[in-house]
């Protein structure tokens, strides 16, 4: 059952506490609809949002879409769907959104669940390709070249690397919508968000100690 709001979303109409799932980088709600969401729907009212600029949600703005901007949008979308204080769970980059949600909208979250979340700053620099895709001059050109020339087989190989040392789950690569991920607009949105994440986490993470949820 599709539920539309200010962010593209999908929900399973089941009984139980409201649970919002937030996907990671280079992803969309299909990361969860492959199997997890249906299982969780046995006990929760599951809602999933495509993050701004990814999946079927439009970008908030070309540049400067912070994790707090994203959290504010998704929290407002949950409220619009009638869920003032949902449990919010995020995987990888989605974990950063969960923590930004908890810090920015503490009255609109019952519990924060980080699944291998990127929630603290790390050492090192962002990879060169991400930096180039995030560049306002080079990015639009490079994203179109990448979208045209990067094959679905290349992406499938990247997915294999993500699952290593385990084998990829059969059918996962086809389910997540590789053409959707490889759209130029999504490549740039993903890169621009990743490019600023570390600096944003340096500012956000000192606020975690004040959380009482």
N, C-alpha and C positions, 0 to 999 in steps of 0.2 A: 504494500500500500504506500503510495507516494504522498509525502506531506511537503507542501511548498511553503517557503518563508523567504526572508531576506537573504538567506543562504540556501543553495541547493541542498536538499536533504532527502533522506529516505527513512522511514520508520516502520517498525513492526507493531501492529496494534495488538498487544498482549497486556495482561495485567501485571502489576508489580511496580516497584519503585522505578522512576525514570532514570535511564542510563544513557548518557551521551558518549558516543565513541568518536574520537578525533584521529584521523590518519596521519601518517608521517610525510616526509619529503617525497617528491616524485610519485605521489599516490593519490587516491580518491576513495570514495566509500566502498568501491569494489574490493579493497583490501579486506574489508570485514564481511561483505556479503558472500564471499567464497564459502564460508562455513560457520564462522564464529558467531555472527549476529543471530542466526537462526537458533543456535544452541542457547545463547544468552536470553533469547526471547521466551524461553520456558519459565524464566523467573523474573524478568525485567521488562519494562516498557522501553525498548531499544530505539534510539534516535541516532542517526549518523549525518554528519554534515561534510560536504566537500569544502575544504578551506578556501579562502579567497584566492582567486586566480587559478585554482586547480579544479579538476573534474568539471562540473557544470556550474560552479559558482563564479560569477564575474569578479574581476579584481576590484579592490576598493579604490586603488589609485595605481598609477604606473610605477611609482617609486615610493619608498618609505612606508610600506605596509608592515608594521611591526607586529611582534607576537601579541602585544597588548591590544593593538587595533583588531587583530583577528579574534582575540578572546572576547572583546567587547561585542563584536558582531555576532559571534556564535552564542554568547550568553543572551543577547537580546532576541536572537532567533528562538532559543529554547523557551524564553519567557513568552514570546508570541505564540508558541505552540501550547502554552498553558503549564509550563514546568518551571516554577520559580527557583527550586533548589534541587536540581538533579545531581546524581552521582556523575562525575565527568572523568572519563578514562582516555588517555592519549598514548599512542605508540610512537617512539622515536621523536621526530620533530613535534608530533602531537603532544608529547609529554611537556614540551616547553609551553604550548598553548594552555594546557591544563594548569600549569603553575601560574601563568600570567592571568588566567581566569580567576584562580583562587586569590591572587593578590589584588587584582583590580575590582573583582565583583564578589567579595566574600559572602555577601548576603544572598547570592544566587548560585551557591554550590553547597551540596551536602557532604561530599567527599571527593578528594582528588586522588586519582589512581594513575601512576606513571608506569608505563610498560616499556622498559628499556629506554626511558625518556632522555632526551637531550636537555637536561635541566640545570647544568652547571657549565661555566666556561671551561675550555680545554686549551691545551698548549698546541702551537703550530698554526699554520695558515690554511686558508681554504684552497682547494685544488685549482689549478690554472684554468681548466675548462669552465668551472663554475664562475670564476672571476670574470672570464671573458664574456660569458652569457649574460652576466649581470651588468656589464658595461653599457652605458646608454648609447654609445656610438657603434661598437662592434657587435653587441648583443643581437639587435634586430637582424643583421645580416647572417651572423653565425647560427642563430636559431633556425632560420629558414634553410640553411645548408644542412644542418643536422637533421631537421625534420624530413628533408627530401632524401638524404643519403644514408642515415642510420637505419639499418634493417631491423625487422622484428627479431631476426635470429640473433643479432648483436645484443638486443635487450634481453632475450631469453638467456643468453650466456651470462649476462650481468646478474640475472636473477639466480642462476645456478651458483654464482659466486657468493650471493647473499645467503643462500641456504647452506653453503659449505660449513662443516664437513658432512652434513646430511644431504640427501638427494632432494631436489625440488619436489613439491607436492604435485602430483599429476593433475594437469588441467589448470593450475594456478596462473601460468603465464598467459593463457588464452582468456581467462576470466577477467583479469584486471584491466583490460582495455589498453593495450600498448599504443594503438593509434591515438588514443586520447592523451596519453602521457607525452607523446612525441609532437603534439601541436606546438608551433613556434611560441605562441602566447604562454603556454604552460611551461615550456622549457625556460623562458625568461622569468616568469613569475617565481618558479621554483628556485632558480639560481639567485635572484635578487633577495629572496627571503633567507636562503641559506647563507648568503654573503654577509649579512648583518647579524646573524643569530648569535654569534659568540659575543659580540659587543653588547647586544641586548641582554644576554644572560648575565654579564658582569654587572649590569645595572639592576636586574631583577632579583637575582639569587639572594642578596643580603636581606630581602624582605621576607624570606621564607620563615625565619625564626619567629616572626610575629604572628604567623597563622595559628588559628585556634580550632580549625575544623579537624 
